[in-house]
Amino acid sequence: MSENIFITEETLEGDEEGPLADKTVAVKDNISTEGVRTTCGSKMLAEYVPPYDATVVSRLKDAGATIVGKTNMDEFGMGTTTETSFFGSTDNPVAPGHVPGGSSGGSAAAVAAGEADLALGSDTGGSIRCPAAFCGVVGIKPTYGLVSRYGLVAYGNSLEQIGPFGSSVEDAASLLDVIAGPDDRDATTRESPNTDGAAASSYAAAADGDVDGLTIGVPTELLEGADEGVVETFWDAIDDLEEEGATYEEVSLPSVEHAVEAYYVIAMSEASSNLARFDGVRYGHAAGEKGENDNWNEAFSKARKEGFGDEVKRRILLGTYALSAGYHDKYYKKAQDARAWVKQDFDEALSNADVLASPTMPVPPFELGESLEDPLTMYLADANTVPVNLANLPAISVPAGETDGLPVGIQLVGPAFGEREIIRAGSALE
């Protein structure tokens, strides 16, 4: 078994019947499971056991799935390699000695290693698509609002979505069929408007590989600076789609050069606000011995100093700074303006193309330990995935081949609630 895929291995049986009755599912450890430890990969929540199930977990059980455990992840979803986990890093089952991607690295590794048929992850800036690409599996980041976030421990509320992993596009889409749909407990959810006139039109049924007449837009900016082998593998995949009857044209997304900066300001600001609740009193790790003269502030800071890892502390500090008086307009407001620009660019590009395509990650999987020395390199590796979250659009990562024996993924992006288009296009590559 590949190293460190699960934080907690525990079997939760679903109903006897249902569309997933013969399937095993691994669940990322930031999704609440009643009675089963949910740590978010952090010392801060190492002993936390939720008293309720997330909506997606209830839907898995109702669909007959067997949950086989909670998967390893970057602490609170903050990372691209699953190396910031308090529980140690996960090895990549298809490229040993390399990272599985992050932050949902354990979930992608579980599917790649055959430890589970399917898995759930969450994607704030690429955290499903990155590990899908690095582990050679399929990962779908749904449109914001398609899947309930009730019971997901929040990192960046306006950006993140729960989504599925599978070893094929159809498998991942069948899991999306189960978890998608409105939820009274999450006001951001809504019914997908694109049901082709039939409410029962499933996502899995869209995996028919029919791309005849499909127009693919290739944003030139998302190929710049990418590894040569990755770019070659990407163009081979586009050639394959052309052979199946699709056409491609180059499009431009000028705003994406500012997307990474905008994303990190917004995500870190939301994180600093969300993680304020972990103070060692109501939730989270309680600090060691309380000194006789400690005031509450000292007790809080002790709990947070001991409970959070370096990457989480870095993002809380940067987020708090960006939201502080005097800097809010300079950073946070500017980032929101850039976000609006990114959305506009995507809308324009998708008015001329059915889907957009790029390499999922501009580089093949890093070696274990390689990216920890330089956080900036890690942040820039998200250049192709974060713009999609800023625009709240759906995207899928499908295996496209290899470079130097390492997996490469192709990312397909669709219009809002255009999951069926990207599933159809992705299935043509299998």
C-alpha positions as a Markdown table, in Angstrom:
| # | Residue | x | y | z |
|---|---|---|---|---|
| 1 | Met | 0.0 | 0.0 | 0.0 |
| 2 | Ser | 1.3 | 3.4 | -0.9 |
| 3 | Glu | 2.7 | 5.5 | 2.0 |
| 4 | Asn | 0.3 | 7.5 | 4.2 |
| 5 | Ile | -2.8 | 7.7 | 2.0 |
| 6 | Phe | -5.3 | 7.7 | 4.9 |
| 7 | Ile | -5.2 | 9.6 | 8.2 |
| 8 | Thr | -8.1 | 7.5 | 9.6 |
| 9 | Glu | -9.0 | 4.1 | 8.2 |
| 10 | Glu | -12.6 | 3.3 | 9.2 |
| 11 | Thr | -15.4 | 1.7 | 7.3 |
| 12 | Leu | -18.8 | 3.3 | 7.1 |
| 13 | Glu | -21.4 | 1.2 | 5.4 |
| 14 | Gly | -24.1 | 2.9 | 3.2 |
| 15 | Asp | -27.5 | 1.7 | 2.3 |
| 16 | Glu | -27.8 | -1.8 | 0.8 |
| 17 | Glu | -29.1 | -0.5 | -2.5 |
| 18 | Gly | -28.3 | 2.5 | -4.6 |
| 19 | Pro | -26.2 | 3.6 | -7.6 |
| 20 | Leu | -22.9 | 3.3 | -5.6 |
| 21 | Ala | -23.9 | 0.0 | -3.8 |
| 22 | Asp | -20.8 | -1.8 | -5.0 |
| 23 | Lys | -18.4 | 1.1 | -4.7 |
| 24 | Thr | -15.8 | 2.1 | -2.1 |
| 25 | Val | -15.2 | 5.8 | -1.6 |
| 26 | Ala | -12.4 | 7.6 | 0.3 |
| 27 | Val | -13.3 | 11.0 | 1.8 |
| 28 | Lys | -10.9 | 13.9 | 2.2 |
| 29 | Asp | -10.3 | 14.7 | 5.9 |
| 30 | Asn | -11.8 | 18.2 | 5.8 |
| 31 | Ile | -15.3 | 16.7 | 5.1 |
| 32 | Ser | -17.3 | 16.0 | 8.3 |
| 33 | Thr | -18.1 | 12.3 | 9.1 |
| 34 | Glu | -20.3 | 11.7 | 12.1 |
| 35 | Gly | -18.4 | 9.8 | 14.8 |
| 36 | Val | -15.2 | 9.6 | 12.7 |
| 37 | Arg | -12.2 | 11.8 | 13.4 |
| 38 | Thr | -11.9 | 14.7 | 10.9 |
| 39 | Thr | -8.5 | 16.4 | 11.3 |
| 40 | Cys | -8.0 | 18.6 | 8.2 |
| 41 | Gly | -4.4 | 17.3 | 8.3 |
| 42 | Ser | -3.7 | 19.5 | 11.3 |
| 43 | Lys | -2.5 | 19.1 | 14.9 |
| 44 | Met | -5.2 | 21.7 | 15.7 |
| 45 | Leu | -8.0 | 19.2 | 15.0 |
| 46 | Ala | -6.1 | 15.9 | 15.6 |
| 47 | Glu | -8.7 | 14.7 | 18.1 |
| 48 | Tyr | -11.8 | 16.4 | 16.6 |
| 49 | Val | -14.8 | 14.0 | 16.0 |
| 50 | Pro | -17.8 | 15.7 | 14.3 |
| 51 | Pro | -21.3 | 15.1 | 15.6 |
| 52 | Tyr | -22.8 | 15.2 | 12.1 |
| 53 | Asp | -22.3 | 14.2 | 8.5 |
| 54 | Ala | -21.6 | 16.6 | 5.7 |
| 55 | Thr | -24.4 | 16.7 | 3.1 |
| 56 | Val | -22.1 | 14.9 | 0.6 |
| 57 | Val | -21.4 | 12.1 | 3.1 |
| 58 | Ser | -25.1 | 11.6 | 3.8 |
| 59 | Arg | -25.7 | 11.4 | 0.0 |
| 60 | Leu | -22.9 | 8.8 | -0.4 |
| 61 | Lys | -24.5 | 6.7 | 2.3 |
| 62 | Asp | -27.9 | 7.0 | 0.7 |
| 63 | Ala | -26.5 | 6.0 | -2.6 |
| 64 | Gly | -25.1 | 2.8 | -1.0 |
| 65 | Ala | -21.4 | 3.7 | -1.1 |
| 66 | Thr | -19.0 | 2.2 | 1.5 |
| 67 | Ile | -16.7 | 4.8 | 2.9 |
| 68 | Val | -13.3 | 3.3 | 3.6 |
| 69 | Gly | -11.5 | 6.1 | 5.4 |
| 70 | Lys | -10.4 | 9.8 | 5.6 |
| 71 | Thr | -7.6 | 10.7 | 3.4 |
| 72 | Asn | -4.4 | 12.7 | 4.0 |
| 73 | Met | -4.3 | 16.3 | 2.8 |
| 74 | Asp | -2.3 | 19.5 | 3.1 |
| 75 | Glu | -3.1 | 21.2 | 6.4 |
| 76 | Phe | -6.5 | 22.9 | 6.1 |
| 77 | Gly | -6.2 | 22.5 | 2.3 |
| 78 | Met | -3.2 | 24.9 | 2.2 |
| 79 | Gly | -0.6 | 23.4 | -0.2 |
| 80 | Thr | -0.1 | 21.8 | -3.6 |
| 81 | Thr | 1.8 | 18.7 | -2.5 |
| 82 | Thr | 0.2 | 17.1 | 0.6 |
| 83 | Glu | 3.5 | 17.8 | 2.4 |
| 84 | Thr | 2.1 | 20.4 | 4.9 |
| 85 | Ser | 0.0 | 17.6 | 6.6 |
| 86 | Phe | 0.7 | 17.2 | 10.4 |
| 87 | Phe | 0.5 | 13.5 | 9.7 |
| 88 | Gly | 3.4 | 13.4 | 7.2 |
| 89 | Ser | 3.5 | 13.5 | 3.5 |
| 90 | Thr | 1.9 | 11.0 | 1.1 |
| 91 | Asp | 4.0 | 9.2 | -1.6 |
| 92 | Asn | 2.7 | 9.2 | -5.2 |
| 93 | Pro | 1.6 | 5.6 | -6.0 |
| 94 | Val | 2.3 | 6.0 | -9.7 |
| 95 | Ala | 5.5 | 8.0 | -9.4 |
| 96 | Pro | 7.2 | 6.9 | -6.1 |
| 97 | Gly | 9.5 | 9.5 | -4.6 |
| 98 | His | 7.3 | 12.3 | -6.0 |
| 99 | Val | 4.4 | 14.3 | -4.4 |
| 100 | Pro | 0.8 | 13.2 | -5.2 |
| 101 | Gly | -0.2 | 16.9 | -5.6 |
| 102 | Gly | -2.5 | 18.7 | -3.2 |
| 103 | Ser | -4.3 | 19.6 | -1.2 |
| 104 | Ser | -6.4 | 16.5 | -1.9 |
| 105 | Gly | -3.4 | 14.3 | -2.5 |
| 106 | Gly | -4.6 | 11.4 | -0.3 |
| 107 | Ser | -7.9 | 11.2 | -2.2 |
| 108 | Ala | -6.2 | 11.1 | -5.6 |
| 109 | Ala | -3.6 | 8.6 | -4.3 |
| 110 | Ala | -6.3 | 6.3 | -2.9 |
| 111 | Val | -7.9 | 6.0 | -6.4 |
| 112 | Ala | -4.5 | 5.7 | -8.1 |
| 113 | Ala | -3.4 | 2.9 | -5.7 |
| 114 | Gly | -6.7 | 1.0 | -5.9 |
| 115 | Glu | -7.4 | 1.6 | -2.2 |
| 116 | Ala | -10.8 | 3.0 | -3.2 |
| 117 | Asp | -12.9 | 3.0 | -6.4 |
| 118 | Leu | -13.8 | 6.7 | -6.0 |
| 119 | Ala | -12.9 | 9.6 | -3.7 |
| 120 | Leu | -14.0 | 13.0 | -2.6 |
| 121 | Gly | -11.8 | 16.0 | -2.5 |
| 122 | Ser | -12.2 | 19.8 | -2.3 |
| 123 | Asp | -10.9 | 22.4 | -4.7 |
| 124 | Thr | -10.2 | 26.0 | -3.6 |
| 125 | Gly | -7.5 | 26.8 | -6.3 |
| 126 | Gly | -6.8 | 23.5 | -8.0 |
| 127 | Ser | -6.8 | 21.1 | -5.0 |
| 128 | Ile | -8.7 | 18.4 | -6.9 |
| 129 | Arg | -7.3 | 18.9 | -10.4 |
| 130 | Cys | -3.6 | 19.1 | -9.3 |
| 131 | Pro | -3.5 | 15.7 | -7.6 |
| 132 | Ala | -5.6 | 14.2 | -10.3 |
| 133 | Ala | -3.0 | 15.3 | -12.8 |
| 134 | Phe | 0.0 | 14.2 | -10.7 |
| 135 | Cys | -1.5 | 10.8 | -9.9 |
| 136 | Gly | -2.9 | 10.0 | -13.4 |
| 137 | Val | -6.6 | 9.9 | -12.4 |
| 138 | Val | -9.7 | 12.0 | -13.2 |
| 139 | Gly | -10.8 | 14.9 | -11.0 |
| 140 | Ile | -13.7 | 17.2 | -11.4 |
| 141 | Lys | -14.0 | 20.7 | -9.9 |
| 142 | Pro | -17.8 | 21.5 | -10.2 |
| 143 | Thr | -19.3 | 24.9 | -10.8 |
| 144 | Tyr | -19.5 | 26.9 | -7.6 |
| 145 | Gly | -23.0 | 26.1 | -6.1 |
| 146 | Leu | -23.5 | 22.7 | -7.7 |
| 147 | Val | -22.4 | 20.7 | -4.7 |
| 148 | Ser | -23.3 | 21.5 | -1.1 |
| 149 | Arg | -20.4 | 22.7 | 1.1 |
| 150 | Tyr | -22.3 | 22.0 | 4.4 |
| 151 | Gly | -20.0 | 20.0 | 6.6 |
| 152 | Leu | -16.8 | 21.1 | 4.7 |
| 153 | Val | -14.3 | 22.8 | 7.0 |
| 154 | Ala | -14.0 | 26.1 | 5.3 |
| 155 | Tyr | -10.7 | 27.5 | 3.9 |
| 156 | Gly | -11.9 | 30.0 | 1.2 |
| 157 | Asn | -15.7 | 30.1 | 1.2 |
| 158 | Ser | -16.2 | 32.0 | -2.1 |
| 159 | Leu | -13.8 | 29.8 | -4.0 |
| 160 | Glu | -14.1 | 26.2 | -2.9 |
| 161 | Gln | -16.1 | 23.2 | -4.1 |
| 162 | Ile | -16.3 | 19.5 | -3.2 |
| 163 | Gly | -15.8 | 17.3 | -6.2 |
| 164 | Pro | -15.1 | 13.7 | -7.2 |
| 165 | Phe | -12.1 | 11.6 | -8.3 |
| 166 | Gly | -12.3 | 8.4 | -10.3 |
| 167 | Ser | -10.1 | 6.2 | -12.5 |
| 168 | Ser | -12.3 | 7.0 | -15.5 |
| 169 | Val | -14.3 | 10.1 | -16.5 |
| 170 | Glu | -17.6 | 8.1 | -16.3 |
| 171 | Asp | -16.7 | 6.9 | -12.7 |
| 172 | Ala | -16.0 | 10.4 | -11.5 |
| 173 | Ala | -19.2 | 11.7 | -13.2 |
| 174 | Ser | -21.3 | 9.0 | -11.6 |
| 175 | Leu | -20.1 | 10.2 | -8.2 |
| 176 | Leu | -20.9 | 13.8 | -9.2 |
| 177 | Asp | -24.5 | 12.5 | -10.0 |
| 178 | Val | -24.8 | 11.5 | -6.4 |
| 179 | Ile | -23.4 | 14.6 | -4.6 |
| 180 | Ala | -24.7 | 17.4 | -6.9 |
| 181 | Gly | -27.9 | 19.3 | -6.3 |
| 182 | Pro | -29.3 | 22.0 | -4.0 |
| 183 | Asp | -29.2 | 21.7 | -0.2 |
| 184 | Asp | -31.4 | 23.6 | 2.3 |
| 185 | Arg | -28.4 | 23.8 | 4.6 |
| 186 | Asp | -26.1 | 25.6 | 2.1 |
| 187 | Ala | -27.6 | 28.8 | 0.7 |
| 188 | Thr | -25.0 | 29.0 | -2.1 |
| 189 | Thr | -26.3 | 25.8 | -3.8 |
| 190 | Arg | -28.6 | 25.8 | -6.7 |
| 191 | Glu | -30.2 | 23.5 | -9.2 |
| 192 | Ser | -28.1 | 23.1 | -12.4 |
| 193 | Pro | -30.0 | 24.9 | -15.2 |
| 194 | Asn | -28.6 | 22.6 | -17.8 |
| 195 | Thr | -30.5 | 19.4 | -17.6 |
| 196 | Asp | -31.2 | 19.2 | -21.4 |
| 197 | Gly | -34.9 | 19.4 | -20.6 |
| 198 | Ala | -34.8 | 16.2 | -18.6 |
| 199 | Ala | -34.1 | 16.3 | -14.8 |
| 200 | Ala | -32.8 | 12.8 | -14.9 |
| 201 | Ser | -30.1 | 13.6 | -17.5 |
| 202 | Ser | -27.0 | 12.3 | -15.7 |
| 203 | Tyr | -23.5 | 13.5 | -15.7 |
| 204 | Ala | -22.2 | 9.9 | -16.2 |
| 205 | Ala | -24.4 | 9.6 | -19.4 |
| 206 | Ala | -22.5 | 12.6 | -20.8 |
| 207 | Ala | -19.3 | 10.6 | -20.9 |
| 208 | Asp | -20.0 | 9.3 | -24.4 |
| 209 | Gly | -16.8 | 10.5 | -26.0 |
| 210 | Asp | -18.7 | 12.4 | -28.8 |
| 211 | Val | -16.8 | 15.6 | -29.6 |
| 212 | Asp | -17.7 | 15.9 | -33.2 |
| 213 | Gly | -18.1 | 19.6 | -33.9 |
| 214 | Leu | -16.8 | 20.7 | -30.5 |
| 215 | Thr | -14.8 | 23.9 | -30.5 |
| 216 | Ile | -11.8 | 24.0 | -28.1 |
| 217 | Gly | -10.3 | 27.3 | -27.1 |
| 218 | Val | -6.6 | 27.1 | -26.1 |
| 219 | Pro | -5.6 | 30.1 | -23.9 |
| 220 | Thr | -2.0 | 30.9 | -25.0 |
| 221 | Glu | -1.2 | 32.4 | -21.6 |
| 222 | Leu | -1.7 | 29.0 | -19.9 |
| 223 | Leu | 1.0 | 27.4 | -22.0 |
| 224 | Glu | 3.6 | 30.1 | -21.4 |
| 225 | Gly | 6.4 | 29.0 | -19.0 |
| 226 | Ala | 5.1 | 25.5 | -18.8 |
| 227 | Asp | 7.6 | 22.6 | -18.9 |
| 228 | Glu | 8.4 | 21.5 | -22.5 |
| 229 | Gly | 7.4 | 17.9 | -22.0 |
| 230 | Val | 4.1 | 18.9 | -20.5 |
| 231 | Val | 3.4 | 21.2 | -23.5 |
| 232 | Glu | 4.2 | 18.4 | -26.0 |
| 233 | Thr | 1.9 | 16.0 | -24.1 |
| 234 | Phe | -0.8 | 18.6 | -24.1 |
| 235 | Trp | -0.6 | 19.2 | -27.9 |
| 236 | Asp | -0.7 | 15.4 | -28.5 |
| 237 | Ala | -4.0 | 15.3 | -26.5 |
| 238 | Ile | -5.4 | 18.2 | -28.6 |
| 239 | Asp | -4.4 | 16.2 | -31.8 |
| 240 | Asp | -6.3 | 13.2 | -30.4 |
| 241 | Leu | -9.4 | 15.4 | -29.9 |
| 242 | Glu | -9.1 | 16.8 | -33.4 |
| 243 | Glu | -9.0 | 13.3 | -34.8 |
| 244 | Glu | -12.3 | 12.7 | -33.0 |
| 245 | Gly | -13.9 | 15.7 | -34.9 |
| 246 | Ala | -13.1 | 18.6 | -32.6 |
| 247 | Thr | -11.5 | 21.8 | -33.7 |
| 248 | Tyr | -9.3 | 24.2 | -31.7 |
| 249 | Glu | -8.4 | 27.8 | -31.9 |
| 250 | Glu | -6.1 | 30.0 | -29.8 |
| 251 | Val | -7.8 | 32.4 | -27.4 |
| 252 | Ser | -6.5 | 35.0 | -25.0 |
| 253 | Leu | -7.1 | 35.4 | -21.2 |
| 254 | Pro | -4.9 | 38.5 | -20.6 |
| 255 | Ser | -6.1 | 38.8 | -16.9 |
| 256 | Val | -4.6 | 35.5 | -15.9 |
| 257 | Glu | -1.2 | 37.0 | -15.3 |
| 258 | His | -2.8 | 38.6 | -12.2 |
| 259 | Ala | -4.9 | 35.7 | -11.2 |
| 260 | Val | -2.4 | 34.0 | -8.9 |
| 261 | Glu | -1.8 | 37.3 | -6.9 |
| 262 | Ala | -5.6 | 38.0 | -6.7 |
| 263 | Tyr | -6.3 | 34.4 | -5.7 |
| 264 | Tyr | -3.8 | 34.3 | -2.9 |
| 265 | Val | -5.0 | 37.7 | -1.4 |
| 266 | Ile | -8.6 | 36.5 | -1.5 |
| 267 | Ala | -8.0 | 33.0 | -0.3 |
| 268 | Met | -5.6 | 34.0 | 2.5 |
| 269 | Ser | -8.0 | 36.8 | 3.6 |
| 270 | Glu | -10.9 | 34.3 | 3.8 |
| 271 | Ala | -8.7 | 31.7 | 5.5 |
| 272 | Ser | -7.5 | 34.2 | 8.2 |
| 273 | Ser | -11.2 | 34.9 | 9.0 |
| 274 | Asn | -12.3 | 31.3 | 8.9 |
| 275 | Leu | -9.4 | 30.0 | 11.0 |
| 276 | Ala | -10.0 | 32.6 | 13.8 |
| 277 | Arg | -12.4 | 30.1 | 15.4 |
| 278 | Phe | -9.6 | 27.7 | 16.3 |
| 279 | Asp | -8.6 | 29.2 | 19.5 |
| 280 | Gly | -8.2 | 26.2 | 21.8 |
| 281 | Val | -11.3 | 27.1 | 23.7 |
| 282 | Arg | -14.3 | 26.2 | 21.6 |
| 283 | Tyr | -12.4 | 24.2 | 19.0 |
| 284 | Gly | -9.0 | 22.9 | 18.4 |
| 285 | His | -5.8 | 22.1 | 20.2 |
| 286 | Ala | -5.6 | 23.3 | 23.8 |
| 287 | Ala | -2.1 | 24.6 | 24.5 |
| 288 | Gly | 0.1 | 22.9 | 27.1 |
| 289 | Glu | 0.4 | 24.2 | 30.6 |
| 290 | Lys | -1.3 | 27.5 | 31.2 |
| 291 | Gly | 1.1 | 29.8 | 33.0 |
| 292 | Glu | -0.1 | 31.3 | 36.2 |
| 293 | Asn | 0.1 | 34.8 | 34.7 |
| 294 | Asp | -1.2 | 34.0 | 31.2 |
| 295 | Asn | -4.1 | 36.2 | 30.0 |
| 296 | Trp | -6.5 | 34.9 | 27.4 |
| 297 | Asn | -4.6 | 36.4 | 24.6 |
| 298 | Glu | -1.5 | 34.5 | 25.6 |
| 299 | Ala | -3.5 | 31.3 | 25.9 |
| 300 | Phe | -5.0 | 31.8 | 22.4 |
| 301 | Ser | -1.6 | 32.5 | 20.9 |
| 302 | Lys | 0.0 | 29.5 | 22.6 |
| 303 | Ala | -2.8 | 27.2 | 21.2 |
| 304 | Arg | -2.4 | 28.6 | 17.7 |
| 305 | Lys | 1.4 | 28.6 | 17.8 |
| 306 | Glu | 1.3 | 24.9 | 18.8 |
| 307 | Gly | -1.7 | 23.8 | 16.7 |
| 308 | Phe | -1.0 | 25.3 | 13.3 |
| 309 | Gly | 1.9 | 24.4 | 10.9 |
| 310 | Asp | 4.1 | 26.9 | 9.1 |
| 311 | Glu | 2.2 | 27.2 | 5.9 |
| 312 | Val | -1.1 | 27.8 | 7.7 |
| 313 | Lys | 0.5 | 30.5 | 9.9 |
| 314 | Arg | 2.0 | 32.1 | 6.8 |
| 315 | Arg | -1.4 | 32.3 | 5.1 |
| 316 | Ile | -3.2 | 33.6 | 8.2 |
| 317 | Leu | -0.6 | 36.3 | 8.7 |
| 318 | Leu | -0.7 | 37.4 | 5.0 |
| 319 | Gly | -4.6 | 37.3 | 5.0 |
| 320 | Thr | -4.9 | 39.3 | 8.3 |
| 321 | Tyr | -2.4 | 41.9 | 6.9 |
| 322 | Ala | -4.4 | 42.2 | 3.6 |
| 323 | Leu | -7.7 | 42.8 | 5.5 |
| 324 | Ser | -6.2 | 45.2 | 8.1 |
| 325 | Ala | -7.1 | 48.9 | 8.3 |
| 326 | Gly | -5.3 | 50.9 | 5.7 |
| 327 | Tyr | -4.5 | 47.9 | 3.5 |
| 328 | His | -8.0 | 46.6 | 2.7 |
| 329 | Asp | -8.4 | 48.8 | -0.4 |
| 330 | Lys | -4.8 | 48.4 | -1.4 |
| 331 | Tyr | -4.9 | 44.6 | -1.5 |
| 332 | Tyr | -8.3 | 43.0 | -0.9 |
| 333 | Lys | -10.4 | 45.4 | -3.0 |
| 334 | Lys | -7.9 | 45.3 | -5.9 |
| 335 | Ala | -7.9 | 41.5 | -5.8 |
| 336 | Gln | -11.7 | 41.5 | -6.1 |
| 337 | Asp | -11.5 | 43.8 | -9.1 |
| 338 | Ala | -8.9 | 41.5 | -10.7 |
| 339 | Arg | -11.3 | 38.6 | -10.0 |
| 340 | Ala | -14.1 | 40.4 | -11.9 |
| 341 | Trp | -11.7 | 40.9 | -14.8 |
| 342 | Val | -10.8 | 37.2 | -14.8 |
| 343 | Lys | -14.5 | 36.3 | -14.9 |
| 344 | Gln | -15.1 | 38.6 | -17.8 |
| 345 | Asp | -12.1 | 37.1 | -19.8 |
| 346 | Phe | -13.4 | 33.6 | -19.3 |
| 347 | Asp | -17.0 | 34.6 | -20.4 |
| 348 | Glu | -15.5 | 36.2 | -23.5 |
| 349 | Ala | -13.3 | 33.2 | -24.4 |
| 350 | Leu | -16.2 | 30.8 | -23.8 |
| 351 | Ser | -18.5 | 32.8 | -26.0 |
| 352 | Asn | -16.3 | 31.7 | -29.0 |
| 353 | Ala | -15.5 | 28.1 | -27.8 |
| 354 | Asp | -17.4 | 25.2 | -26.2 |
| 355 | Val | -14.6 | 24.4 | -23.7 |
| 356 | Leu | -11.2 | 25.8 | -23.0 |
| 357 | Ala | -8.1 | 23.5 | -22.7 |
| 358 | Ser | -4.7 | 23.8 | -21.0 |
| 359 | Pro | -2.2 | 21.6 | -19.2 |
| 360 | Thr | -3.7 | 21.0 | -15.7 |
| 361 | Met | -0.3 | 21.7 | -14.1 |
| 362 | Pro | 2.6 | 23.5 | -15.9 |
| 363 | Val | 5.1 | 21.0 | -14.4 |
| 364 | Pro | 5.3 | 17.3 | -13.8 |
| 365 | Pro | 5.0 | 16.1 | -10.1 |
| 366 | Phe | 7.8 | 17.6 | -7.8 |
| 367 | Glu | 10.1 | 15.3 | -6.0 |
| 368 | Leu | 9.1 | 14.9 | -2.3 |
| 369 | Gly | 10.7 | 17.7 | -0.3 |
| 370 | Glu | 11.6 | 19.8 | -3.4 |
| 371 | Ser | 9.0 | 22.5 | -3.1 |
| 372 | Leu | 8.9 | 23.1 | 0.6 |
| 373 | Glu | 12.0 | 25.3 | 0.6 |
| 374 | Asp | 10.3 | 27.8 | -1.7 |
| 375 | Pro | 6.6 | 28.6 | -1.1 |
| 376 | Leu | 6.5 | 31.0 | -4.1 |
| 377 | Thr | 7.4 | 28.2 | -6.6 |
| 378 | Met | 4.5 | 26.2 | -5.1 |
| 379 | Tyr | 2.1 | 29.1 | -5.4 |
| 380 | Leu | 3.1 | 29.7 | -9.0 |
| 381 | Ala | 2.4 | 26.1 | -9.9 |
| 382 | Asp | -1.3 | 26.9 | -9.4 |
| 383 | Ala | -1.2 | 29.3 | -12.4 |
| 384 | Asn | -3.5 | 27.2 | -14.6 |
| 385 | Thr | -6.0 | 26.1 | -11.9 |
| 386 | Val | -6.7 | 29.2 | -9.7 |
| 387 | Pro | -8.3 | 31.3 | -12.5 |
| 388 | Val | -11.1 | 28.8 | -12.8 |
| 389 | Asn | -12.0 | 29.1 | -9.1 |
| 390 | Leu | -11.9 | 32.9 | -9.4 |
| 391 | Ala | -14.4 | 32.7 | -12.2 |
| 392 | Asn | -16.5 | 30.0 | -10.4 |
| 393 | Leu | -16.5 | 27.7 | -13.4 |
| 394 | Pro | -16.4 | 23.9 | -13.8 |
| 395 | Ala | -13.2 | 22.1 | -14.8 |
| 396 | Ile | -12.0 | 18.5 | -15.2 |
| 397 | Ser | -8.5 | 17.1 | -15.2 |
| 398 | Val | -8.0 | 14.0 | -17.4 |
| 399 | Pro | -4.8 | 12.0 | -17.8 |
| 400 | Ala | -3.1 | 13.1 | -21.1 |
| 401 | Gly | 0.0 | 10.9 | -21.0 |
| 402 | Glu | 3.5 | 11.2 | -19.5 |
| 403 | Thr | 6.7 | 13.2 | -19.8 |
| 404 | Asp | 9.9 | 11.5 | -18.5 |
| 405 | Gly | 7.7 | 8.7 | -17.0 |
| 406 | Leu | 5.7 | 11.2 | -14.9 |
| 407 | Pro | 1.9 | 11.8 | -15.4 |
| 408 | Val | 0.6 | 14.9 | -17.2 |
| 409 | Gly | -3.0 | 16.0 | -17.0 |
| 410 | Ile | -5.1 | 18.1 | -19.4 |
| 411 | Gln | -7.6 | 20.6 | -18.0 |
| 412 | Leu | -10.9 | 21.3 | -19.7 |
| 413 | Val | -12.9 | 24.3 | -18.5 |
| 414 | Gly | -16.6 | 24.9 | -19.3 |
| 415 | Pro | -19.1 | 27.6 | -18.9 |
| 416 | Ala | -21.0 | 27.8 | -15.6 |
| 417 | Phe | -23.0 | 24.5 | -15.1 |
| 418 | Gly | -21.3 | 23.2 | -18.2 |
| 419 | Glu | -20.2 | 20.0 | -16.5 |
| 420 | Arg | -21.7 | 17.8 | -19.3 |
| 421 | Glu | -19.5 | 19.5 | -22.0 |
| 422 | Ile | -16.3 | 19.0 | -20.1 |
| 423 | Ile | -17.2 | 15.4 | -19.2 |
| 424 | Arg | -18.0 | 14.7 | -22.8 |
| 425 | Ala | -14.7 | 16.2 | -24.0 |
| 426 | Gly | -12.7 | 14.5 | -21.3 |
| 427 | Ser | -14.2 | 11.1 | -22.0 |
| 428 | Ala | -13.0 | 11.4 | -25.7 |
| 429 | Leu | -9.4 | 11.3 | -24.4 |
| 430 | Glu | -9.8 | 7.9 | -22.7 |
